[in-house]
Amino acid sequence: MMTSTAVLLPPATALVLSFGVLLFLLRPGTVRYLAMDHPNQRSLHSQPVPRGGGVAIILALFGAWGLLLQPPLTLMLLAGVLAGISYTDDWKGLPVAARLAVHGLAAVALVRSELPEQNLDFWLIIGLAGYVIWMTNAYNFMDGADGLAGGMAVFGFSAYGLAACAAAESFATMCFVVAAAAAGFLPFNFPPAKIFMGDVGSIPLGFLAAALGFMGWQQQVWPLWFPLLVFSPFLVDASVTLLRRVMRGERFWQAHREHYYQRLIRMGWNHRRTALSEYLLMAAASASAVHGLRSSTEIQISILVIWFGIFAGTMLAIDHAWKRFIPPAVEHP
């Protein structure tokens, strides 16, 4: 059993480091070196806001993971590569194909490093790598409103940590570190946001949501449905929206404002109301997932069916409201 200090010190370190780095980045003499997110026709904000706050999250969780007896070096390397390519994308913009190629290589490397030698089947690797790539990008797609991506990280990785506490304390600490690093960022991103996460934060966080979910399954901490339910507030919105765009023959890889949370804001909800409503959804999904782990198979199936109904009903209600709504010529967040 790990001591309480060994369990609490890394997350506390991540929280302090993340908060401290952001204080430094937002100083008048430093903030001018950050990339600026200028409003455009696809934005939900009306004023330029610096982006790149994800740098603080990545530095904080790497520093805190370094305190562990067995730091996850492969995970740190892959997340670091993704953070680096995403930071470049935040500043200069990179072709979609180049970004996806790096995401794919990172996903395959993760799966190959975690699967036992006897399970290195080609199609299994491709399938699991596809899951990692999708969760990585789905998380990034949902980083379009103040407080959403940071809040999902706090709830999602906290749920991972709680679920792993009894079975794998060191793994649980790894998860709590990510949640704590995001918690240090959230006060600066909660509406009205002083800084945005940027791809440098959302891409690695999406990758870690998939990677730690996959690793927990490999270590028999939880079944495969668990990480999917925990992060379902992001995965369902992103997946359904993408599918609709594909079916309409649109350029689904381009930025847009058609996610359900974006439509809520365009219909008059402000960022704060949207964030708090999403937090309620995130908390409920995470809590029911953790509860389901200690329940029978029948109850687990019931939980998943209930959540299917909740998401379907919510999306149908938003679709109905959207059909009656005529977006004004000039929109305000």
Buried (B, 14 or more C-beta within 10 A) or exposed (E): EEEEEBBBBBBBBBBBBBBBBBEEBBEEEEBEEBBEBEEEEEBBBEEEBBBBBBBBBBBBBBBBBEBBEEBBEBBBEBBBBBBBBBBBBBBEEBEEEEBBEBBBBBBBBBBBEBBEEEEEEEEEBBEBBBBBBBBBBBBBBBBBBBBBBBBBBBBBBBBBBBBBBEBBBBBBBBBBBBBBBBBBBBEBBBBBBBBBBBBBBBBBBBBBBBBBBBBBBBEEBBBEBBBBBBBBBBBBBBBBBBEEBEEEEEEBEEEBBBBBBBBBBBBEBBBEEBBEBBBEBBBBBBBBBBEBBEEEEEEBEEBBEEBEEBBEEBBEEBEEEBEEEEEEEEBEB
